[in-house]
Amino acid sequence: MRNGRRFAGGGAAALLMVTSLIGATPGAASAAVTPTLTAAVTAKLLGTAELSAADARPETRITVSRTSGRWAFGTAVALAPRQEDAHPTGSIFIARSEPAGWRIAFDGEAAFGALAAESPLVTSQEKSVLTTTPTPMYAGGDYRTGMALPFGVGQTWTLTSGPHGWGGTESPYSSVDLAGGDQVVRATRAGAAYTMCQGWIRVIHDRGYSTDYYHLWNSISVNGASVGQGAVLGNTGTDVTCGGAAYGRHVHFGLRQNSAYVPIAGHDIGKWVLANGAAAYQGGARHGSAWAGAGGGLYNYGALGFNQGVVDANGGGVLTRRAGPGTGYGSLGSVADGATVTISCSANGTSHTGRYGTTALWNRLSDGSWVSDAYLSTGVNGPINGWC
């Protein structure tokens, strides 16, 4: 997919070393140092929160869910005021007691992966995703997520609000609101799931991504459980246990990469490419040439494979398949707008202009025919499965 705009990534916060506030001996039983740990995690949480000078210190909720010797694991949440355009923020943390104090890292930070690899508290299944080295891939033109929409494949839900910030109108526009269907909220991709607080689940995936789901009723209680794509996380609801406001049951769905919320625009989720509007809560999503704005319906086509693309004929009904990488080659038929195709490799050929710009790149499909990359949405500015 050729995107006209790119976004700068939010830098991961550095690992924090906090001097013990009450004298605890490193290596002592974890229960004895929990007050010190709580203070240390709180300090890091408030230090990384985006607060203006006028903001009051938010109420925090630090949950230590696992301990062993000098290791601890849990969640850190800064509660939001119970008002519109407000949502809680938080992180999963790993901590280790050292002579200088607690060594703490939040999910998505490079230091988090290093501690996860060492910690006896982290299961082998969790390590497969928690130890991923963070890299801002979307900033390099790679917007692939391998995610479905957060509800059942084959269902159509309403995009009640287009891209907006996790906390409302602030940037980046990382989130959308969805409602309808059977009201069952599901994981968009496999990963490790964590309960941040009642009604709020975070799933950490591969490729540095994680997804947040808030306002859930009947949310599952998880502490690193492995979940598959489509696993039930709860039901749409209006839960605001950790703050914010919800008017009408829905799921507030947010996209994160590394340690921060990232722009959801340009990413393919459920074979729809999200797009910003003129302001928060506007915008919508595109599947092929079809557009659905806020208030429109999104059909969940499932996850787009990393070697696949969706035909976007830019308003045309079909895309011609050629015997080679250019219009000088014979026609082998056509493929419909919105269809999913699998790409074997790519080569340069005749130049064409599609929705996202002009390119000479052509893609050979799994059936041996060729189509211009100008009319495919793949999530990548360039070949996605190597050169022919």
C-alpha positions in Angstrom: 0.0 0.0 0.0 1.4 3.4 -0.9 0.6 5.9 1.8 1.1 9.6 1.2 1.8 10.3 4.9 4.1 8.9 7.5 4.1 9.4 11.2 6.9 9.9 13.7 7.0 7.3 16.4 6.6 8.0 20.1 9.9 7.3 21.7 10.1 4.6 24.3 10.7 5.8 27.8 14.0 4.8 29.3 14.3 2.2 32.0 13.9 3.7 35.4 16.1 3.0 38.4 14.4 4.2 41.6 16.2 4.3 44.9 14.3 2.5 47.6 12.1 4.8 49.7 12.1 2.6 52.7 15.1 0.5 53.5 14.5 -3.0 51.9 17.3 -5.4 51.4 17.6 -6.5 47.8 16.9 -10.2 47.5 14.6 -10.1 50.5 11.1 -11.7 50.3 9.0 -9.7 47.8 6.1 -9.2 50.2 8.4 -7.2 52.5 9.3 -4.7 49.7 5.9 -4.2 48.1 5.4 -0.7 49.6 8.8 0.3 48.2 8.0 -1.2 44.8 4.6 0.5 44.7 6.2 3.8 45.3 8.9 3.2 42.6 6.4 2.1 40.0 4.1 5.0 40.8 7.0 7.4 40.3 7.8 5.9 36.9 4.2 5.9 35.9 3.6 9.5 36.7 7.0 10.4 35.1 5.9 8.9 31.8 2.3 10.2 31.9 1.5 13.1 29.6 0.3 15.6 32.1 0.0 19.4 31.7 1.0 21.7 34.5 -2.6 22.3 35.3 -3.4 18.6 35.6 -4.0 17.3 39.1 -2.0 14.3 40.2 -4.1 11.3 39.0 -5.1 8.5 41.3 -3.0 5.5 40.6 -3.6 1.8 40.9 -0.5 -0.5 41.1 -1.2 -4.2 41.1 1.6 -6.6 41.9 0.3 -9.9 40.4 3.5 -12.0 40.6 6.5 -12.1 42.9 9.5 -14.3 43.3 12.6 -13.4 45.4 13.7 -10.0 44.1 11.4 -10.1 41.0 8.0 -8.6 40.6 5.4 -8.3 37.8 2.2 -6.4 37.5 0.2 -3.5 36.1 0.4 0.2 36.7 -2.7 2.4 35.9 -3.3 6.1 36.1 -7.0 6.5 36.6 -8.9 9.1 34.5 -11.4 11.6 35.8 -15.0 10.5 35.2 -15.7 12.8 32.3 -15.9 12.8 28.5 -12.7 12.7 26.5 -10.8 11.0 29.3 -9.4 7.5 29.5 -7.0 5.7 31.9 -3.4 5.1 30.9 -1.2 2.4 32.1 1.5 -0.2 31.5 2.5 -3.7 32.4 5.7 -3.7 34.4 8.6 -6.0 35.3 10.8 -5.0 38.3 13.9 -6.4 39.9 15.4 -5.3 43.2 19.0 -4.2 42.9 21.5 -2.6 45.4 20.6 0.9 44.0 16.9 0.3 44.2 14.2 -1.1 42.0 15.0 -1.6 38.3 11.6 -1.1 36.5 10.6 -1.3 32.8 7.2 -0.9 31.2 5.9 -3.0 28.3 7.2 -1.9 24.9 10.4 -0.5 26.2 13.7 -2.1 25.1 14.6 -2.7 28.8 11.3 -4.5 29.3 12.2 -7.2 26.8 15.6 -7.6 28.4 14.1 -8.1 31.9 11.4 -10.4 30.5 14.1 -12.7 29.1 15.7 -13.0 32.5 12.7 -13.0 34.8 11.6 -16.3 36.3 8.1 -14.8 36.5 7.6 -14.7 32.7 6.3 -17.9 31.1 7.9 -19.2 27.9 4.7 -18.4 26.0 4.9 -14.7 27.2 8.5 -14.4 26.3 7.7 -15.1 22.7 6.0 -11.7 22.5 7.4 -9.8 25.5 11.0 -10.0 24.4 10.4 -8.6 20.9 12.9 -5.8 20.2 10.9 -2.6 19.7 11.3 -0.9 16.3 9.0 1.8 14.9 8.2 -0.2 11.8 5.2 2.0 10.7 7.6 5.0 10.5 9.5 3.1 7.8 6.4 2.6 5.6 5.4 -0.8 7.1 1.8 -0.7 8.4 1.0 -4.4 8.5 -0.5 -5.7 11.7 -1.9 -9.1 10.8 -5.0 -8.2 12.8 -8.7 -8.7 12.3 -11.3 -6.3 13.7 -12.1 -6.8 17.4 -15.2 -8.8 16.8 -16.3 -12.0 15.1 -15.1 -12.5 11.5 -18.1 -12.3 9.2 -20.0 -9.8 11.3 -20.7 -6.2 10.5 -20.4 -3.6 13.4 -20.9 0.1 13.4 -17.9 2.4 13.5 -19.5 4.7 16.1 -16.5 7.0 16.2 -13.7 7.4 13.7 -10.0 7.8 14.7 -9.3 9.8 17.8 -6.9 9.8 20.7 -6.9 7.1 23.4 -8.0 9.9 25.8 -10.2 11.8 23.4 -9.2 14.6 21.1 -5.4 14.5 21.7 -2.9 13.2 19.2 -2.1 10.6 18.0 -5.4 9.4 16.8 -4.8 5.8 17.9 -8.3 4.6 18.7 -11.8 4.0 17.3 -15.1 3.0 18.9 -17.1 0.0 17.7 -20.5 -1.4 18.6 -23.2 -3.8 17.4 -23.3 -7.4 16.2 -23.3 -9.9 18.9 -21.5 -7.4 21.2 -18.8 -10.0 21.9 -15.3 -8.3 21.9 -12.5 -10.5 20.6 -8.7 -10.3 20.3 -7.6 -8.9 17.0 -4.5 -11.1 16.9 -2.8 -13.8 19.0 -0.8 -12.6 22.0 -0.5 -12.4 25.7 -3.5 -10.9 27.5 -3.5 -8.8 30.7 -6.2 -7.2 32.8 -5.2 -3.6 33.3 -8.3 -3.0 35.5 -11.9 -4.0 35.4 -13.3 -3.5 31.9 -9.9 -2.9 30.3 -7.8 -5.6 28.6 -4.5 -5.3 26.9 -3.1 -7.9 24.5 0.6 -7.8 23.6 1.2 -9.1 20.1 4.3 -9.7 17.9 5.9 -7.0 15.7 6.0 -4.6 18.7 2.2 -4.1 18.6 -0.4 -4.3 21.4 -4.1 -3.5 21.5 -6.3 -2.1 24.2 -10.0 -2.7 24.8 -11.9 -0.6 27.3 -15.5 -0.2 28.6 -16.0 -4.0 28.6 -18.7 -5.7 30.6 -17.9 -9.3 31.7 -14.2 -8.8 30.8 -12.0 -11.8 31.3 -9.5 -11.8 34.2 -6.1 -12.6 32.8 -2.5 -12.3 33.9 -0.4 -13.1 30.8 -2.7 -15.8 29.4 -2.0 -16.8 25.8 -5.0 -15.9 23.5 -5.6 -16.7 19.9 -7.0 -14.3 17.3 -10.7 -14.2 18.0 -10.5 -15.1 21.7 -13.3 -13.7 23.7 -12.2 -10.7 25.9 -15.6 -9.6 27.1 -18.7 -7.7 25.9 -19.2 -4.2 24.7 -20.3 -2.1 27.6 -20.1 1.2 29.4 -17.7 0.3 32.2 -15.7 3.2 33.5 -14.1 1.6 36.6 -10.8 3.3 35.7 -12.3 6.6 34.7 -13.6 8.3 31.6 -17.2 8.2 30.3 -19.2 6.0 28.0 -22.5 6.8 26.4 -24.0 3.7 24.9 -22.3 0.3 25.0 -19.3 0.0 22.8 -15.6 -1.0 22.8 -13.0 1.7 22.9 -10.2 0.1 20.8 -6.7 1.5 20.8 -3.5 0.6 18.9 -0.1 0.7 20.5 3.4 0.0 19.2 6.4 -0.3 21.4 5.6 1.8 24.6 3.1 4.3 23.2 -0.2 4.7 21.4 0.4 5.2 17.7 -1.6 6.6 14.8 -4.2 4.0 13.7 -4.5 5.7 10.3 -2.8 3.8 7.5 -2.9 0.5 9.4 -4.8 -2.5 8.0 -7.1 -4.0 10.5 -9.7 -6.6 9.3 -8.7 -5.7 5.7 -9.9 -2.1 6.2 -7.3 0.8 6.1 -8.2 3.3 8.8 -8.0 7.0 7.9 -8.2 10.2 9.8 -10.9 12.9 9.3 -10.7 16.7 9.6 -11.0 16.3 13.4 -11.1 13.7 16.1 -14.0 11.2 15.9 -14.4 11.8 12.2 -12.6 9.9 9.4 -13.4 6.2 8.7 -12.0 3.2 6.9 -11.5 2.0 3.3 -11.8 -1.6 1.9 -10.8 -1.5 -1.7 -12.7 1.5 -3.2 -15.5 1.2 -0.6 -15.5 3.8 2.1 -17.2 3.7 5.6 -17.2 6.9 7.6 -18.2 7.3 11.3 -21.6 5.8 11.7 -21.0 3.3 8.9 -20.7 -0.4 9.0 -17.4 -2.4 9.0 -17.6 -6.0 7.9 -14.8 -8.1 9.5 -13.0 -9.8 6.6 -10.4 -11.3 8.9 -6.7 -10.6 9.0 -4.7 -9.6 5.9 -1.7 -11.9 5.5 1.7 -10.4 5.4 2.1 -11.5 1.8 -1.4 -10.4 0.7 -3.1 -7.3 -0.6 -6.6 -6.0 -1.1 -7.5 -4.8 -4.6 -8.2 -1.0 -4.7 -9.2 -0.2 -8.2 -9.5 3.5 -7.2 -13.2 3.6 -8.1 -13.0 1.1 -11.0 -14.8 -2.2 -10.8 -12.0 -4.6 -11.7 -8.3 -4.7 -12.1 -6.7 -6.3 -15.1 -4.3 -9.2 -14.6 -1.4 -9.3 -17.0 1.0 -12.0 -18.2 4.0 -9.8 -17.2 4.8 -6.6 -15.3 3.3 -4.0 -17.6 0.4 -3.1 -19.8 2.3 -4.4 -22.9 1.7 -7.9 -21.7 -1.4 -9.8 -22.6 -4.5 -9.8 -20.4 -5.2 -12.9 -18.3 -8.6 -11.7 -17.0 -9.4 -9.5 -14.1 -9.8 -9.4 -10.3 -12.6 -7.6 -8.6 -12.2 -4.4 -6.5 -12.0 -5.4 -2.8 -10.7 -8.9 -3.5 -7.8 -10.4 -1.5 -4.8 -11.6 -3.5 -1.6 -13.4 -2.5 1.7 -12.0 -3.8 4.6 -14.2 -4.7 7.2 -11.5 -5.6 7.5 -8.1 -7.2 9.3 -6.4 -10.2 9.4 -3.0 -11.8 7.4 -2.4 -15.0 5.2 0.3 -16.5 4.3 3.2 -14.2 0.7 3.8 -12.9 -1.1 6.1 -10.5 -3.5 4.8 -7.9 -5.1 6.1 -4.8 -1.8 6.5 -2.9 0.4 7.8 -5.7 2.5 6.7 -8.7 4.6 3.6 -8.8 6.3 1.3 -11.4 6.1 -1.6 -9.0 4.2 -4.7 -10.2 3.3 -7.8 -8.1 3.2 -11.4 -9.4 0.2 -13.1 -7.8 0.1 -16.7 -6.6 -1.6 -17.8 -9.9 1.3 -16.4 -12.0 -0.5 -13.3 -13.2 0.7 -9.7 -12.6 -1.1 -6.6 -11.3 0.2 -3.0 -10.7 1.0 -2.2 -7.1 -0.8 1.2 -7.6 -4.0 -0.7 -7.2 -3.2 -2.9 -4.2 -3.4 -2.1 -0.5 -0.7 -4.1 1.2 0.4 -2.0 4.1 3.9 -1.6 2.7 5.5 1.0 0.5 7.4 -1.5 -1.7 7.6 -5.2 -2.3 6.2 -7.4 0.5 7.5 -10.8 -0.5 10.8 -10.1 -2.2 11.8 -9.4 -5.8 11.2 -11.8 -8.7 
